[in-house]
Amino acid sequence: MVKQYGISSIESSEAALDRHLENIRLRGYTILTDVIPSEVIEKFKKSLEEVYVNQEREFGKIELGEISELDIVRAPFAYDESFLSLITEPKIHQIIRAILGENYVLQLQNSIINRANVEHHQASWHRDIPYQEYTLSRPISMNAFYCLSPFTKETGGTIFLPYSHKFEKFPSLGFLEENQIQPELNSGDVIIFDSWLYHKAGNNSSKLDRYGINHVFTSPILAQQINLPRLLKGKYSENEQLYELLGYKYERPDSVLEYRKERLQRVKQRNEK
Ligand SMILES: O=C(O)CCC(=O)C(=O)O
């Protein structure tokens, strides 16, 4: 029992899950260690470079630079399905489901390659649902950021401003400098955070490129960054978990008739139960 006075009740967080949830609720983030093994990580890094080369060839390096998209690999799972395992990882969903409830979708999967001695566009403070300068009474969007390299001060590990998911207004420079933190993480660790938490990529002063893969899971009321059902054209929709996570379940009807037909089908299904 912690020594205290004048406190009538204390948060109970005996189990690991409870501690993660309390971390997220109060300071905005929690850390899961050793989620993916090192052999898999090496394959992921190689594949990310291959997908990036493809995306760079498709769009053009100069053009990527013009829209601040250099060294970002968008939707890698659509190019190499081994990245699907990061989307469906049970350890992540145990926490995310406890926060968002049963209904949520993948809003994005993006990899950030923080190259040695190159300033990345993500090295600017932001929320992962940007332009939202208000707070919410409970989270509607959660991130799962996988470290595929050691995240340290030297490699440009992510910098967070704890508790800032509760700030409507972005704080002063002095406050930022005093309160930001840069957790030291190993490759294979995952940081789960409220998407309202301010964060940015650190400065990579090491000799090695630093790899991470970010996932945003949101309530289906928020739009996906890329319309994944249309991108995938039905692929994976037979899989119950992916049908929900990739957003097939929440696709918007195209007409009044479609809307009503879908509702009728749901009512019939409910009545048959
Ligand atoms: O790469 C990082 O450390 C941060 C990435 C980031 O801010 C993002 O993906 O939103």
The ligand as a Gaussian input file, in Angstrom:
#p B3LYP/6-31G(d) Opt

LIG

0 1
 O        8.982000       8.382000     -36.846000
 C        8.714000       8.905000     -35.768000
 O        9.467000       8.863000     -34.792000
 C        7.427000       9.650000     -35.613000
 C        6.469000       9.335000     -36.706000
 C        5.254000      10.160000     -36.654000
 O        5.218000      11.187000     -36.060000
 C        4.050000       9.715000     -37.331000
 O        4.069000       8.715000     -38.058000
 O        3.006000      10.366000     -37.152000

